[in-house]
Amino acid sequence: MPIAVDIDVMLAKRKMSVGELADRVGITPANLAVLKNGRAKAVRFATLAALCEVLECQPGDLLRWEAPVSP
């Protein structure tokens, strides 16, 4: 997928666990793992806003576009 998710980078910068982030955002650790590992098909703006608020970052710090690799 051309959208890469960098939640793990922000977690490391903030020295926060997945469980703590999930609790503070109000989602399950399993749903956060799906998003963090790039397996999510969509993310609600409310969830993205909550992630940014808790991690004190911008949406671009969590999501980035990667050009597809051609064969």
mmCIF file of the N, C-alpha and C atoms, coordinates in Angstrom:
data_MODEL
# 
_entry.id   MODEL 
# 
loop_
_atom_site.group_PDB 
_atom_site.id 
_atom_site.type_symbol 
_atom_site.label_atom_id 
_atom_site.label_alt_id 
_atom_site.label_comp_id 
_atom_site.label_asym_id 
_atom_site.label_entity_id 
_atom_site.label_seq_id 
_atom_site.pdbx_PDB_ins_code 
_atom_site.Cartn_x 
_atom_site.Cartn_y 
_atom_site.Cartn_z 
_atom_site.occupancy 
_atom_site.B_iso_or_equiv 
_atom_site.pdbx_formal_charge 
_atom_site.auth_seq_id 
_atom_site.auth_comp_id 
_atom_site.auth_asym_id 
_atom_site.auth_atom_id 
_atom_site.pdbx_PDB_model_num 
ATOM 1   N N  . MET A 1 1  ? 0.855   -1.181 0.000   1.00 0.00 ? 1  MET A N  1 
ATOM 2   C CA . MET A 1 1  ? 0.000   0.000  0.000   1.00 0.00 ? 1  MET A CA 1 
ATOM 3   C C  . MET A 1 1  ? 0.894   1.234  0.000   1.00 0.00 ? 1  MET A C  1 
ATOM 4   N N  . PRO A 1 2  ? 0.545   2.243  -0.776  1.00 0.00 ? 2  PRO A N  1 
ATOM 5   C CA . PRO A 1 2  ? 1.407   3.421  -0.859  1.00 0.00 ? 2  PRO A CA 1 
ATOM 6   C C  . PRO A 1 2  ? 1.348   4.346  0.366   1.00 0.00 ? 2  PRO A C  1 
ATOM 7   N N  . ILE A 1 3  ? 0.458   4.087  1.327   1.00 0.00 ? 3  ILE A N  1 
ATOM 8   C CA . ILE A 1 3  ? 0.417   4.882  2.552   1.00 0.00 ? 3  ILE A CA 1 
ATOM 9   C C  . ILE A 1 3  ? 1.128   4.102  3.653   1.00 0.00 ? 3  ILE A C  1 
ATOM 10  N N  . ALA A 1 4  ? 2.176   4.700  4.215   1.00 0.00 ? 4  ALA A N  1 
ATOM 11  C CA . ALA A 1 4  ? 2.925   4.077  5.302   1.00 0.00 ? 4  ALA A CA 1 
ATOM 12  C C  . ALA A 1 4  ? 2.504   4.721  6.616   1.00 0.00 ? 4  ALA A C  1 
ATOM 13  N N  . VAL A 1 5  ? 2.435   3.918  7.664   1.00 0.00 ? 5  VAL A N  1 
ATOM 14  C CA . VAL A 1 5  ? 2.006   4.388  8.981   1.00 0.00 ? 5  VAL A CA 1 
ATOM 15  C C  . VAL A 1 5  ? 3.219   4.380  9.909   1.00 0.00 ? 5  VAL A C  1 
ATOM 16  N N  . ASP A 1 6  ? 3.499   5.524  10.518  1.00 0.00 ? 6  ASP A N  1 
ATOM 17  C CA . ASP A 1 6  ? 4.668   5.674  11.382  1.00 0.00 ? 6  ASP A CA 1 
ATOM 18  C C  . ASP A 1 6  ? 4.300   5.863  12.853  1.00 0.00 ? 6  ASP A C  1 
ATOM 19  N N  . ILE A 1 7  ? 3.232   5.221  13.294  1.00 0.00 ? 7  ILE A N  1 
ATOM 20  C CA . ILE A 1 7  ? 2.831   5.345  14.698  1.00 0.00 ? 7  ILE A CA 1 
ATOM 21  C C  . ILE A 1 7  ? 3.931   4.813  15.607  1.00 0.00 ? 7  ILE A C  1 
ATOM 22  N N  . ASP A 1 8  ? 4.597   3.730  15.201  1.00 0.00 ? 8  ASP A N  1 
ATOM 23  C CA . ASP A 1 8  ? 5.645   3.156  16.036  1.00 0.00 ? 8  ASP A CA 1 
ATOM 24  C C  . ASP A 1 8  ? 6.805   4.135  16.240  1.00 0.00 ? 8  ASP A C  1 
ATOM 25  N N  . VAL A 1 9  ? 7.086   4.964  15.239  1.00 0.00 ? 9  VAL A N  1 
ATOM 26  C CA . VAL A 1 9  ? 8.142   5.974  15.362  1.00 0.00 ? 9  VAL A CA 1 
ATOM 27  C C  . VAL A 1 9  ? 7.761   6.991  16.432  1.00 0.00 ? 9  VAL A C  1 
ATOM 28  N N  . MET A 1 10 ? 6.507   7.459  16.383  1.00 0.00 ? 10 MET A N  1 
ATOM 29  C CA . MET A 1 10 ? 6.061   8.449  17.366  1.00 0.00 ? 10 MET A CA 1 
ATOM 30  C C  . MET A 1 10 ? 5.971   7.835  18.763  1.00 0.00 ? 10 MET A C  1 
ATOM 31  N N  . LEU A 1 11 ? 5.570   6.558  18.846  1.00 0.00 ? 11 LEU A N  1 
ATOM 32  C CA . LEU A 1 11 ? 5.539   5.887  20.145  1.00 0.00 ? 11 LEU A CA 1 
ATOM 33  C C  . LEU A 1 11 ? 6.939   5.851  20.753  1.00 0.00 ? 11 LEU A C  1 
ATOM 34  N N  . ALA A 1 12 ? 7.932   5.540  19.953  1.00 0.00 ? 12 ALA A N  1 
ATOM 35  C CA . ALA A 1 12 ? 9.306   5.485  20.443  1.00 0.00 ? 12 ALA A CA 1 
ATOM 36  C C  . ALA A 1 12 ? 9.777   6.877  20.882  1.00 0.00 ? 12 ALA A C  1 
ATOM 37  N N  . LYS A 1 13 ? 9.458   7.899  20.085  1.00 0.00 ? 13 LYS A N  1 
ATOM 38  C CA . LYS A 1 13 ? 9.858   9.263  20.433  1.00 0.00 ? 13 LYS A CA 1 
ATOM 39  C C  . LYS A 1 13 ? 9.219   9.716  21.742  1.00 0.00 ? 13 LYS A C  1 
ATOM 40  N N  . ARG A 1 14 ? 7.982   9.294  21.968  1.00 0.00 ? 14 ARG A N  1 
ATOM 41  C CA . ARG A 1 14 ? 7.251   9.711  23.174  1.00 0.00 ? 14 ARG A CA 1 
ATOM 42  C C  . ARG A 1 14 ? 7.437   8.740  24.333  1.00 0.00 ? 14 ARG A C  1 
ATOM 43  N N  . LYS A 1 15 ? 8.195   7.653  24.087  1.00 0.00 ? 15 LYS A N  1 
ATOM 44  C CA . LYS A 1 15 ? 8.432   6.618  25.111  1.00 0.00 ? 15 LYS A CA 1 
ATOM 45  C C  . LYS A 1 15 ? 7.109   6.122  25.694  1.00 0.00 ? 15 LYS A C  1 
ATOM 46  N N  . MET A 1 16 ? 6.194   5.750  24.793  1.00 0.00 ? 16 MET A N  1 
ATOM 47  C CA . MET A 1 16 ? 4.849   5.329  25.173  1.00 0.00 ? 16 MET A CA 1 
ATOM 48  C C  . MET A 1 16 ? 4.600   3.934  24.607  1.00 0.00 ? 16 MET A C  1 
ATOM 49  N N  . SER A 1 17 ? 3.849   3.131  25.341  1.00 0.00 ? 17 SER A N  1 
ATOM 50  C CA . SER A 1 17 ? 3.511   1.781  24.867  1.00 0.00 ? 17 SER A CA 1 
ATOM 51  C C  . SER A 1 17 ? 2.238   1.826  24.024  1.00 0.00 ? 17 SER A C  1 
ATOM 52  N N  . VAL A 1 18 ? 2.052   0.767  23.244  1.00 0.00 ? 18 VAL A N  1 
ATOM 53  C CA . VAL A 1 18 ? 0.830   0.639  22.440  1.00 0.00 ? 18 VAL A CA 1 
ATOM 54  C C  . VAL A 1 18 ? -0.389  0.629  23.351  1.00 0.00 ? 18 VAL A C  1 
ATOM 55  N N  . GLY A 1 19 ? -0.303  -0.096 24.454  1.00 0.00 ? 19 GLY A N  1 
ATOM 56  C CA . GLY A 1 19 ? -1.423  -0.172 25.391  1.00 0.00 ? 19 GLY A CA 1 
ATOM 57  C C  . GLY A 1 19 ? -1.789  1.173  25.985  1.00 0.00 ? 19 GLY A C  1 
ATOM 58  N N  . GLU A 1 20 ? -0.774  1.948  26.363  1.00 0.00 ? 20 GLU A N  1 
ATOM 59  C CA . GLU A 1 20 ? -1.042  3.274  26.921  1.00 0.00 ? 20 GLU A CA 1 
ATOM 60  C C  . GLU A 1 20 ? -1.671  4.186  25.877  1.00 0.00 ? 20 GLU A C  1 
ATOM 61  N N  . LEU A 1 21 ? -1.140  4.156  24.651  1.00 0.00 ? 21 LEU A N  1 
ATOM 62  C CA . LEU A 1 21 ? -1.717  4.979  23.591  1.00 0.00 ? 21 LEU A CA 1 
ATOM 63  C C  . LEU A 1 21 ? -3.161  4.583  23.319  1.00 0.00 ? 21 LEU A C  1 
ATOM 64  N N  . ALA A 1 22 ? -3.428  3.294  23.226  1.00 0.00 ? 22 ALA A N  1 
ATOM 65  C CA . ALA A 1 22 ? -4.795  2.823  22.977  1.00 0.00 ? 22 ALA A CA 1 
ATOM 66  C C  . ALA A 1 22 ? -5.741  3.313  24.067  1.00 0.00 ? 22 ALA A C  1 
ATOM 67  N N  . ASP A 1 23 ? -5.313  3.207  25.334  1.00 0.00 ? 23 ASP A N  1 
ATOM 68  C CA . ASP A 1 23 ? -6.146  3.676  26.450  1.00 0.00 ? 23 ASP A CA 1 
ATOM 69  C C  . ASP A 1 23 ? -6.424  5.168  26.345  1.00 0.00 ? 23 ASP A C  1 
ATOM 70  N N  . ARG A 1 24 ? -5.393  5.938  26.065  1.00 0.00 ? 24 ARG A N  1 
ATOM 71  C CA . ARG A 1 24 ? -5.549  7.385  26.028  1.00 0.00 ? 24 ARG A CA 1 
ATOM 72  C C  . ARG A 1 24 ? -6.353  7.851  24.823  1.00 0.00 ? 24 ARG A C  1 
ATOM 73  N N  . VAL A 1 25 ? -6.285  7.106  23.710  1.00 0.00 ? 25 VAL A N  1 
ATOM 74  C CA . VAL A 1 25 ? -7.049  7.467  22.513  1.00 0.00 ? 25 VAL A CA 1 
ATOM 75  C C  . VAL A 1 25 ? -8.481  6.960  22.598  1.00 0.00 ? 25 VAL A C  1 
ATOM 76  N N  . GLY A 1 26 ? -8.678  5.839  23.300  1.00 0.00 ? 26 GLY A N  1 
ATOM 77  C CA . GLY A 1 26 ? -10.020 5.272  23.432  1.00 0.00 ? 26 GLY A CA 1 
ATOM 78  C C  . GLY A 1 26 ? -10.336 4.216  22.388  1.00 0.00 ? 26 GLY A C  1 
ATOM 79  N N  . ILE A 1 27 ? -9.304  3.498  21.926  1.00 0.00 ? 27 ILE A N  1 
ATOM 80  C CA . ILE A 1 27 ? -9.518  2.380  21.008  1.00 0.00 ? 27 ILE A CA 1 
ATOM 81  C C  . ILE A 1 27 ? -8.857  1.141  21.608  1.00 0.00 ? 27 ILE A C  1 
ATOM 82  N N  . THR A 1 28 ? -9.203  -0.017 21.080  1.00 0.00 ? 28 THR A N  1 
ATOM 83  C CA . THR A 1 28 ? -8.621  -1.241 21.606  1.00 0.00 ? 28 THR A CA 1 
ATOM 84  C C  . THR A 1 28 ? -7.174  -1.385 21.128  1.00 0.00 ? 28 THR A C  1 
ATOM 85  N N  . PRO A 1 29 ? -6.342  -2.044 21.925  1.00 0.00 ? 29 PRO A N  1 
ATOM 86  C CA . PRO A 1 29 ? -4.969  -2.300 21.467  1.00 0.00 ? 29 PRO A CA 1 
ATOM 87  C C  . PRO A 1 29 ? -4.940  -3.089 20.155  1.00 0.00 ? 29 PRO A C  1 
ATOM 88  N N  . ALA A 1 30 ? -5.903  -3.975 19.950  1.00 0.00 ? 30 ALA A N  1 
ATOM 89  C CA . ALA A 1 30 ? -5.955  -4.751 18.706  1.00 0.00 ? 30 ALA A CA 1 
ATOM 90  C C  . ALA A 1 30 ? -6.212  -3.845 17.509  1.00 0.00 ? 30 ALA A C  1 
ATOM 91  N N  . ASN A 1 31 ? -7.142  -2.910 17.638  1.00 0.00 ? 31 ASN A N  1 
ATOM 92  C CA . ASN A 1 31 ? -7.419  -1.976 16.537  1.00 0.00 ? 31 ASN A CA 1 
ATOM 93  C C  . ASN A 1 31 ? -6.235  -1.046 16.289  1.00 0.00 ? 31 ASN A C  1 
ATOM 94  N N  . LEU A 1 32 ? -5.563  -0.633 17.346  1.00 0.00 ? 32 LEU A N  1 
ATOM 95  C CA . LEU A 1 32 ? -4.379  0.202  17.175  1.00 0.00 ? 32 LEU A CA 1 
ATOM 96  C C  . LEU A 1 32 ? -3.275  -0.591 16.467  1.00 0.00 ? 32 LEU A C  1 
ATOM 97  N N  . ALA A 1 33 ? -3.134  -1.864 16.797  1.00 0.00 ? 33 ALA A N  1 
ATOM 98  C CA . ALA A 1 33 ? -2.127  -2.705 16.141  1.00 0.00 ? 33 ALA A CA 1 
ATOM 99  C C  . ALA A 1 33 ? -2.417  -2.851 14.649  1.00 0.00 ? 33 ALA A C  1 
ATOM 100 N N  . VAL A 1 34 ? -3.690  -3.001 14.292  1.00 0.00 ? 34 VAL A N  1 
ATOM 101 C CA . VAL A 1 34 ? -4.065  -3.090 12.876  1.00 0.00 ? 34 VAL A CA 1 
ATOM 102 C C  . VAL A 1 34 ? -3.654  -1.812 12.150  1.00 0.00 ? 34 VAL A C  1 
ATOM 103 N N  . LEU A 1 35 ? -3.916  -0.679 12.753  1.00 0.00 ? 35 LEU A N  1 
ATOM 104 C CA . LEU A 1 35 ? -3.539  0.602  12.156  1.00 0.00 ? 35 LEU A CA 1 
ATOM 105 C C  . LEU A 1 35 ? -2.014  0.750  12.111  1.00 0.00 ? 35 LEU A C  1 
ATOM 106 N N  . LYS A 1 36 ? -1.363  0.450  13.223  1.00 0.00 ? 36 LYS A N  1 
ATOM 107 C CA . LYS A 1 36 ? 0.089   0.606  13.338  1.00 0.00 ? 36 LYS A CA 1 
ATOM 108 C C  . LYS A 1 36 ? 0.841   -0.262 12.338  1.00 0.00 ? 36 LYS A C  1 
ATOM 109 N N  . ASN A 1 37 ? 0.335   -1.439 12.078  1.00 0.00 ? 37 ASN A N  1 
ATOM 110 C CA . ASN A 1 37 ? 1.010   -2.378 11.181  1.00 0.00 ? 37 ASN A CA 1 
ATOM 111 C C  . ASN A 1 37 ? 0.622   -2.194 9.717   1.00 0.00 ? 37 ASN A C  1 
ATOM 112 N N  . GLY A 1 38 ? -0.163  -1.159 9.423   1.00 0.00 ? 38 GLY A N  1 
ATOM 113 C CA . GLY A 1 38 ? -0.504  -0.843 8.043   1.00 0.00 ? 38 GLY A CA 1 
ATOM 114 C C  . GLY A 1 38 ? -1.550  -1.751 7.431   1.00 0.00 ? 38 GLY A C  1 
ATOM 115 N N  . ARG A 1 39 ? -2.309  -2.463 8.246   1.00 0.00 ? 39 ARG A N  1 
ATOM 116 C CA . ARG A 1 39 ? -3.338  -3.374 7.727   1.00 0.00 ? 39 ARG A CA 1 
ATOM 117 C C  . ARG A 1 39 ? -4.725  -2.744 7.687   1.00 0.00 ? 39 ARG A C  1 
ATOM 118 N N  . ALA A 1 40 ? -4.858  -1.512 8.186   1.00 0.00 ? 40 ALA A N  1 
ATOM 119 C CA . ALA A 1 40 ? -6.158  -0.838 8.193   1.00 0.00 ? 40 ALA A CA 1 
ATOM 120 C C  . ALA A 1 40 ? -6.501  -0.350 6.795   1.00 0.00 ? 40 ALA A C  1 
ATOM 121 N N  . LYS A 1 41 ? -7.764  -0.435 6.441   1.00 0.00 ? 41 LYS A N  1 
ATOM 122 C CA . LYS A 1 41 ? -8.249  0.071  5.153   1.00 0.00 ? 41 LYS A CA 1 
ATOM 123 C C  . LYS A 1 41 ? -8.656  1.536  5.252   1.00 0.00 ? 41 LYS A C  1 
ATOM 124 N N  . ALA A 1 42 ? -8.928  1.996  6.472   1.00 0.00 ? 42 ALA A N  1 
ATOM 125 C CA . ALA A 1 42 ? -9.383  3.375  6.675   1.00 0.00 ? 42 ALA A CA 1 
ATOM 126 C C  . ALA A 1 42 ? -9.102  3.775  8.121   1.00 0.00 ? 42 ALA A C  1 
ATOM 127 N N  . VAL A 1 43 ? -9.095  5.073  8.360   1.00 0.00 ? 43 VAL A N  1 
ATOM 128 C CA . VAL A 1 43 ? -8.993  5.598  9.715   1.00 0.00 ? 43 VAL A CA 1 
ATOM 129 C C  . VAL A 1 43 ? -9.939  6.792  9.809   1.00 0.00 ? 43 VAL A C  1 
ATOM 130 N N  . ARG A 1 44 ? -10.707 6.838  10.871  1.00 0.00 ? 44 ARG A N  1 
ATOM 131 C CA . ARG A 1 44 ? -11.619 7.960  11.075  1.00 0.00 ? 44 ARG A CA 1 
ATOM 132 C C  . ARG A 1 44 ? -10.823 9.207  11.439  1.00 0.00 ? 44 ARG A C  1 
ATOM 133 N N  . PHE A 1 45 ? -11.290 10.353 10.965  1.00 0.00 ? 45 PHE A N  1 
ATOM 134 C CA . PHE A 1 45 ? -10.617 11.601 11.302  1.00 0.00 ? 45 PHE A CA 1 
ATOM 135 C C  . PHE A 1 45 ? -10.612 11.817 12.816  1.00 0.00 ? 45 PHE A C  1 
ATOM 136 N N  . ALA A 1 46 ? -11.665 11.407 13.504  1.00 0.00 ? 46 ALA A N  1 
ATOM 137 C CA . ALA A 1 46 ? -11.719 11.563 14.963  1.00 0.00 ? 46 ALA A CA 1 
ATOM 138 C C  . ALA A 1 46 ? -10.607 10.750 15.626  1.00 0.00 ? 46 ALA A C  1 
ATOM 139 N N  . THR A 1 47 ? -10.350 9.554  15.116  1.00 0.00 ? 47 THR A N  1 
ATOM 140 C CA . THR A 1 47 ? -9.268  8.716  15.659  1.00 0.00 ? 47 THR A CA 1 
ATOM 141 C C  . THR A 1 47 ? -7.920  9.338  15.344  1.00 0.00 ? 47 THR A C  1 
ATOM 142 N N  . LEU A 1 48 ? -7.746  9.811  14.115  1.00 0.00 ? 48 LEU A N  1 
ATOM 143 C CA . LEU A 1 48 ? -6.499  10.454 13.733  1.00 0.00 ? 48 LEU A CA 1 
ATOM 144 C C  . LEU A 1 48 ? -6.255  11.695 14.585  1.00 0.00 ? 48 LEU A C  1 
ATOM 145 N N  . ALA A 1 49 ? -7.287  12.476 14.822  1.00 0.00 ? 49 ALA A N  1 
ATOM 146 C CA . ALA A 1 49 ? -7.164  13.673 15.657  1.00 0.00 ? 49 ALA A CA 1 
ATOM 147 C C  . ALA A 1 49 ? -6.787  13.300 17.083  1.00 0.00 ? 49 ALA A C  1 
ATOM 148 N N  . ALA A 1 50 ? -7.398  12.243 17.619  1.00 0.00 ? 50 ALA A N  1 
ATOM 149 C CA . ALA A 1 50 ? -7.080  11.803 18.978  1.00 0.00 ? 50 ALA A CA 1 
ATOM 150 C C  . ALA A 1 50 ? -5.636  11.305 19.064  1.00 0.00 ? 50 ALA A C  1 
ATOM 151 N N  . LEU A 1 51 ? -5.181  10.581 18.053  1.00 0.00 ? 51 LEU A N  1 
ATOM 152 C CA . LEU A 1 51 ? -3.787  10.116 18.027  1.00 0.00 ? 51 LEU A CA 1 
ATOM 153 C C  . LEU A 1 51 ? -2.834  11.318 18.031  1.00 0.00 ? 51 LEU A C  1 
ATOM 154 N N  . CYS A 1 52 ? -3.146  12.301 17.202  1.00 0.00 ? 52 CYS A N  1 
ATOM 155 C CA . CYS A 1 52 ? -2.301  13.503 17.127  1.00 0.00 ? 52 CYS A CA 1 
ATOM 156 C C  . CYS A 1 52 ? -2.301  14.272 18.448  1.00 0.00 ? 52 CYS A C  1 
ATOM 157 N N  . GLU A 1 53 ? -3.457  14.354 19.084  1.00 0.00 ? 53 GLU A N  1 
ATOM 158 C CA . GLU A 1 53 ? -3.544  15.071 20.356  1.00 0.00 ? 53 GLU A CA 1 
ATOM 159 C C  . GLU A 1 53 ? -2.697  14.384 21.418  1.00 0.00 ? 53 GLU A C  1 
ATOM 160 N N  . VAL A 1 54 ? -2.855  13.065 21.549  1.00 0.00 ? 54 VAL A N  1 
ATOM 161 C CA . VAL A 1 54 ? -2.132  12.315 22.578  1.00 0.00 ? 54 VAL A CA 1 
ATOM 162 C C  . VAL A 1 54 ? -0.630  12.313 22.295  1.00 0.00 ? 54 VAL A C  1 
ATOM 163 N N  . LEU A 1 55 ? -0.256  12.138 21.030  1.00 0.00 ? 55 LEU A N  1 
ATOM 164 C CA . LEU A 1 55 ? 1.165   12.068 20.674  1.00 0.00 ? 55 LEU A CA 1 
ATOM 165 C C  . LEU A 1 55 ? 1.788   13.442 20.427  1.00 0.00 ? 55 LEU A C  1 
ATOM 166 N N  . GLU A 1 56 ? 0.947   14.490 20.486  1.00 0.00 ? 56 GLU A N  1 
ATOM 167 C CA . GLU A 1 56 ? 1.395   15.864 20.257  1.00 0.00 ? 56 GLU A CA 1 
ATOM 168 C C  . GLU A 1 56 ? 2.172   15.958 18.939  1.00 0.00 ? 56 GLU A C  1 
ATOM 169 N N  . CYS A 1 57 ? 1.468   15.603 17.856  1.00 0.00 ? 57 CYS A N  1 
ATOM 170 C CA . CYS A 1 57 ? 2.099   15.611 16.538  1.00 0.00 ? 57 CYS A CA 1 
ATOM 171 C C  . CYS A 1 57 ? 1.078   16.012 15.479  1.00 0.00 ? 57 CYS A C  1 
ATOM 172 N N  . GLN A 1 58 ? 1.511   16.065 14.249  1.00 0.00 ? 58 GLN A N  1 
ATOM 173 C CA . GLN A 1 58 ? 0.656   16.370 13.111  1.00 0.00 ? 58 GLN A CA 1 
ATOM 174 C C  . GLN A 1 58 ? 0.318   15.070 12.368  1.00 0.00 ? 58 GLN A C  1 
ATOM 175 N N  . PRO A 1 59 ? -0.794  15.034 11.611  1.00 0.00 ? 59 PRO A N  1 
ATOM 176 C CA . PRO A 1 59 ? -1.133  13.826 10.851  1.00 0.00 ? 59 PRO A CA 1 
ATOM 177 C C  . PRO A 1 59 ? 0.008   13.354 9.953   1.00 0.00 ? 59 PRO A C  1 
ATOM 178 N N  . GLY A 1 60 ? 0.774   14.283 9.390   1.00 0.00 ? 60 GLY A N  1 
ATOM 179 C CA . GLY A 1 60 ? 1.897   13.914 8.536   1.00 0.00 ? 60 GLY A CA 1 
ATOM 180 C C  . GLY A 1 60 ? 3.033   13.227 9.281   1.00 0.00 ? 60 GLY A C  1 
ATOM 181 N N  . ASP A 1 61 ? 3.036   13.337 10.608  1.00 0.00 ? 61 ASP A N  1 
ATOM 182 C CA . ASP A 1 61 ? 4.026   12.613 11.403  1.00 0.00 ? 61 ASP A CA 1 
ATOM 183 C C  . ASP A 1 61 ? 3.641   11.145 11.538  1.00 0.00 ? 61 ASP A C  1 
ATOM 184 N N  . LEU A 1 62 ? 2.375   10.834 11.303  1.00 0.00 ? 62 LEU A N  1 
ATOM 185 C CA . LEU A 1 62 ? 1.875   9.468  11.463  1.00 0.00 ? 62 LEU A CA 1 
ATOM 186 C C  . LEU A 1 62 ? 1.664   8.752  10.141  1.00 0.00 ? 62 LEU A C  1 
ATOM 187 N N  . LEU A 1 63 ? 1.353   9.504  9.090   1.00 0.00 ? 63 LEU A N  1 
ATOM 188 C CA . LEU A 1 63 ? 1.046   8.917  7.789   1.00 0.00 ? 63 LEU A CA 1 
ATOM 189 C C  . LEU A 1 63 ? 1.901   9.556  6.718   1.00 0.00 ? 63 LEU A C  1 
ATOM 190 N N  . ARG A 1 64 ? 2.402   8.738  5.790   1.00 0.00 ? 64 ARG A N  1 
ATOM 191 C CA . ARG A 1 64 ? 3.158   9.281  4.659   1.00 0.00 ? 64 ARG A CA 1 
ATOM 192 C C  . ARG A 1 64 ? 2.907   8.429  3.432   1.00 0.00 ? 64 ARG A C  1 
ATOM 193 N N  . TRP A 1 65 ? 3.049   9.063  2.284   1.00 0.00 ? 65 TRP A N  1 
ATOM 194 C CA . TRP A 1 65 ? 2.843   8.386  1.003   1.00 0.00 ? 65 TRP A CA 1 
ATOM 195 C C  . TRP A 1 65 ? 4.181   7.867  0.506   1.00 0.00 ? 65 TRP A C  1 
ATOM 196 N N  . GLU A 1 66 ? 4.193   6.625  0.034   1.00 0.00 ? 66 GLU A N  1 
ATOM 197 C CA . GLU A 1 66 ? 5.380   6.028  -0.574  1.00 0.00 ? 66 GLU A CA 1 
ATOM 198 C C  . GLU A 1 66 ? 5.041   5.635  -2.004  1.00 0.00 ? 66 GLU A C  1 
ATOM 199 N N  . ALA A 1 67 ? 5.894   5.987  -2.914  1.00 0.00 ? 67 ALA A N  1 
ATOM 200 C CA . ALA A 1 67 ? 5.674   5.601  -4.312  1.00 0.00 ? 67 ALA A CA 1 
ATOM 201 C C  . ALA A 1 67 ? 5.743   4.084  -4.439  1.00 0.00 ? 67 ALA A C  1 
ATOM 202 N N  . PRO A 1 68 ? 4.815   3.500  -5.192  1.00 0.00 ? 68 PRO A N  1 
ATOM 203 C CA . PRO A 1 68 ? 4.857   2.049  -5.387  1.00 0.00 ? 68 PRO A CA 1 
ATOM 204 C C  . PRO A 1 68 ? 6.127   1.650  -6.134  1.00 0.00 ? 68 PRO A C  1 
ATOM 205 N N  . VAL A 1 69 ? 6.651   0.490  -5.768  1.00 0.00 ? 69 VAL A N  1 
ATOM 206 C CA . VAL A 1 69 ? 7.850   -0.024 -6.412  1.00 0.00 ? 69 VAL A CA 1 
ATOM 207 C C  . VAL A 1 69 ? 7.427   -0.756 -7.675  1.00 0.00 ? 69 VAL A C  1 
ATOM 208 N N  . SER A 1 70 ? 8.005   -0.350 -8.832  1.00 0.00 ? 70 SER A N  1 
ATOM 209 C CA . SER A 1 70 ? 7.645   -1.032 -10.085 1.00 0.00 ? 70 SER A CA 1 
ATOM 210 C C  . SER A 1 70 ? 8.567   -2.231 -10.290 1.00 0.00 ? 70 SER A C  1 
ATOM 211 N N  . PRO A 1 71 ? 8.019   -3.260 -10.899 1.00 0.00 ? 71 PRO A N  1 
ATOM 212 C CA . PRO A 1 71 ? 8.837   -4.463 -11.128 1.00 0.00 ? 71 PRO A CA 1 
ATOM 213 C C  . PRO A 1 71 ? 9.905   -4.276 -12.167 1.00 0.00 ? 71 PRO A C  1 
# 
